[in-house]
């Protein structure tokens, strides 16, 4: 499929923003291991073959992508001495697991190491852990605002798109969408700056297999205000902020659970992390010292993190169990969005990539596509 072909072109490559002389460069070696027992049960060894390794340098903002060999080793050739962040993912397909265990399941392992000082030829080991994959995923996020035409710094057209990546009908009732504060990735709780809940009592808002649902900051035709913007008047839901001067448009309102600041549920146009989750009582864990809502990490279905500078892995808000990478990497107010890649077509339905690693799972769209997917390889 076109989406699979596109994905294969991602690896064994290098993107450089600077090119100092050969004399400054060195080789660095990584060994990828899985101590959870999954890889050993499939291959008889703890080293992980065909893991996807991402390395980014902080000073130069260079990116290196490589795969581990049969010994679990990945060689980063001719890289520059610098501080590096590493993100690693290995996806075991249903076919790989079924051939050994007879189980028709797939599994993903993720790992991450930050702030590694590389100054000489050396090696490091990275350990992977299993992650949980969700049936309901973020398929597109448009957060960075539209170009001035005529209004500058226009961000009211932000939207989130959800997609049912499974074969079963899912109900959105009582699910939460939240954005997170930086600095708590290692804790068992996320610290939510904002949190909004889908209405319904259990079976009021279904999303069928392969169906999209759109949540707008403001569900209106924004092209009437800024010509380079989007028509979001047909969105399914919107974030309405009562008592803040927000306009209540025709879409179904999300229920405000927590709103720390702002006249809208504004996604940062530079960097943020979004999660979708479900808890019985969102207030059960209370608040932190800065009035951010505490929610259990284990309740998260899907998570996506983006930044304008992809080398800044040390500022990640999500740990590798939720999102081992970053998407984005473009300027504010460029009118671009991030879209989850198409992995395959199954029974006439797109199955989207879900490795819990946004560096792999997402691609950049020059123009947002609210309510549908763009297959960049097929031009559709």
N, C-alpha and C positions, 0 to 999 in steps of 0.2 A: 504494500500500500504506500501511497505517497508520503503519509506521515511517518511511516517507519523508515523510508529512504531518507527523509529529511533528518531524522534523529541520528542515523548512522553517520551522517556527515559531520556530527558535532565533535567527534573524538579524534585522538591522535593529532591534535592541532595546537597551534600556538598563536596568540594574538598579542602583538607588542605595540606599545605606544612610544617607546624609545628604543634605540638600537646602538648601545655602546659597543666598543671594539671587542673582538674575539678574546683578547687577552684577559678581559675581566670576567669571562664566563666560566661556569663549572657545571658538572653533572651531579645530580642529587638522586638518591635512591629511596624508594618507599617499599615496604613490605606490608601487604594488607592481610589481616588475620581476623578470623571470626571465632570468638571463644564461647558463643552461645550454644554450640553443638550442631547447628543446622548444616553448615558447610561440611563438617566432619561426617555427618550422617549420610550426606549425598556423595561425597568424594573420598572419604577416608582421611582427610587432611584438614587442618585448621587454616591453611593459607587459602586465599580467595583469588581464583582466576577470573579474568574478565570484569574486574571491578572498574568503575569509571572514576577516575581521579581528577579533581580540579584543584589547581594551585593558583593563588593570586598574590602578587607582591604589593605591599602597601605603598612603597615610595614611587614605583614606576607605573603602577596600575597595569602591569602585564599579566596575562592569563595563559596558563598552560593546562592542556587537557590531555590525558593519557589513559591507557588501559593497562591493567596488571596482566602479567604473563602467567604461564602454567605454574610458576613458583610463587605466585602472589606478588611479584615485583613489578614496579613501574619506574621507569627511568625518565627523569626530567632532564633533558639534555640542553646544554649551553644556556643555562639560566643565569641571571644576574644575582650577585650577593644582595640580600635584602631580608626583611621580615616577611614571612609568607604565612598565609592561611590555607588550610587544606580541607576539602570536602570530598567524601568518598561514598559511592553508592554501588551496591550489587543487587540486581533483580534476578531472582530465580523464577523462571516461567513455569506455567502449569506443566508443560511438556517435560522439563528437566526434573521436576519433583515427581511427576507421575511415573516416569521411567524407572525410578529407584524405589519409591514408597508405595505407588499405586494410589496416592491421594491426588485429587484433581484440584490443587490449590496453587497459588503463587505467593511468594514471600519476597520482602525487600529488606536489605540490611543497609544501615547508614552509619557513618562515622565522621568525626570532625576534629581537627586540631587547629588551634589559633596561635598566632604570634610565634612562629618558629624562626629563630635567627639562623639564617643560612649564610655562612661566611667561607666555607671550604667544602670540598667534596666529602660527603658523609651520607648516612642513611638514618631512617626513622621507621618505626612500626606504627601502623594505625589499626585500631581495633574497631570492628563493626558490631552493631547490635540490631536485632529485628525491630521493625516499626509496624504499626498498624495502618492499614489502608482503608480509606473511607469509600462508601458508596455514593455519597453526595459530595461534590467537589466544587471549588471555585473554578469556573471555566474561563472567565475574563474579568479583569479589574482595570477600570479606567480611572486613574487618580490624579494625573499630573496637569490637567487643565488644558484649555484650548488656546491657540494663538490669538493675539489681539485682532479683532475684526468686528467692530471698532473697540470693544471693551478690553483693556489689558487685565492680566491676572484673573482671568475668568475660570473659576473652579466649581461653580454650582452645578455643572453637568456631570459630575462624577457618578459612576454607577458600579455595581457589583452584579456579576452574572453567576448563577448557580446552575449546575448540570447534574442530572441523575445518571451516574456512570455505571449503574447496575442493571440487572434484569427485572428488578422488582419496583413496584410503586412505593415511593417514600412520602411521608407526610411532614410538611414543614412546621406544623403546629408546635409552638413552644420552643423551637430552636432559637439559639442566640447567635448573633453576629457581634463580635467585639474587636476592638483594636487595642494594642498592648503597649505598655511602657517599656523602655529599654532598661536593662540592668538586672533582670530577674530570670534569665534563661535557665539557670541551674536549679531554680526552686520547683517545688511540686505544685505551686499555684502560679497562675498568670495574673498580672496586675492590669486590669482593664481600665482604660481611660474612658471609653464609651462602651455601652452594651445595649443592644436593641433586640427585642424578641418578636418572632412571628406570632400573629394572633391565632386563635383557633383552640378548640377543645380536644383535638385528637385526630380527627379525620376531615377537617374542613378545607385544608389546603394541600391537595396531593400534587406530586410531581412525578410524572410517568417516566419509565425508562427512556433515555435519550431526549428528555424534555428540558428546556431552559426556564428559569425564572429570573426576572430582573428586578433589582432593588436600586432605586435612584435616590440621590440626595434630594433632588426636586424633580418630580415627574411632570415635566412641562416641555414644550418645544423651545429649547434654548437657542435655536437658530433665529428666533424672533428678536433676541437680545444681542447675541454675538454670532455673526454669520458663519464662522468657522466651527461652530459648536454642533450639538446633536439634538435630534428630536427624541426626547424621552417621554413624550406624552402617553405612550402606550405601555409604560412599565407596569409590572404587576404590583409592586410595593414601593413605598418611599419612607425615608426617615423623616418623620415630622417631629419637630421640637416644639412642644407647647410652651407658651409664656415667654418666648424668646424673640417674637416677631417673625417667626418662620411662617411662610404661606402654606396652607393646607390644600394640595392639589387633589386630583380625582383618584389617584391610586390608593390601594389599601394601605393604611398606616401601620408601620411597625410600632410595637409597644416600647416606650422608653423605660429601660431598666436602670441605666446609669448614664449620666451625661455630665462630664466634669467641666467642660468649658465650650464656648462657641455658640453661635446662633444656628448652626447646622451640625450634623454629624459629618464633619470634614475629615476626609482622609488626607494625611500629609502629602503634599505634592513632591516631597523629596524622599522620605523613608517612613515605613510603617510596617506593621504585621497585622494581618487579619485572621481570625479564627471563626469557625462555625462549630457549635457545640450544643449539648443539651444537659441541663441539670434540673432536678425537681424543684429546688428552691435556690434561685440565684443569689439570695442574700444570706444564705446559711453560713458562709465563711467570713462575712464581714468585709472590712475595708483596711487598707494599709494606712500609714501615717499621713499620706498625702491625698486621702479620700479617693483612692483608686479601688475599684471593686475587685475582690479576690475571688477567683474561680478555679476549680481543680483542672489541672492540665490533662488528667486522664479522661476527661469528658469531651475533649476536642475530637471532632470528626475529620476536619481538614484545616490546614493552615498554609498561608502564603506570606512570604516576607519580600519586600522590595526596597531598593536603595538607588539613589542616583549614582553613587560610586560603588561599584560591585567589589572593589578590593577591601572595603571596610567590614570584613567579616567579624572583626573584634567587637563591633557594635551590634551584633545580631540580638534580636529580641526572642528568637525561638531556638530551642535546642534541637539536636539532630533527630530526635524521635518525632518531632513535628515538622521540621523543615531544615534539612541539612545545608541548604544553599540560599541563593538570593536571585531574584529576577529584577528587571528594570535596566538601569544603566544609561538613562537618557535624561536630557535637560527638562527643567520645569516648563510648563506651558508650551509643549511641543505638539499636543494633540495625539500622542501615541498611547497605546495600551499594551498590557501583557495578556497573552492568551495561552491556555494550556494546549500542548501539542496533541495531535491525533496519533494514537499508537497503532490502532488497527480498526477494521470494520468487522463486526461480529453480528451475524443474523440481521444485516441491514442497518445496524446501529453503530455509531461511532463509539469506540472505547478510547478514552483520553488517558494520557500518561499520568501515572500517579506513583512516583518514587519517593514521595515526601522529600523531594529535593528540587527546589524551584529553579536551580541552575540548569537542570535537565528538563524539567517538565514544562517550562514556559518558553515562549518565543515572543518577539516584539512585533506588534502591528503598527504600521504607519498611520492607520485610521481605525478607530474602534468599530466593532461589529456587534452592537447590542442585540441579543436575541438569536444569534446564529454564529457558526464557526466559519473561519476562513481557512481553507486548505491552501497554504501558500505554495506548495509544490504543484497542485492541480490548477491553481489560479482561480479557485472558486471561493 
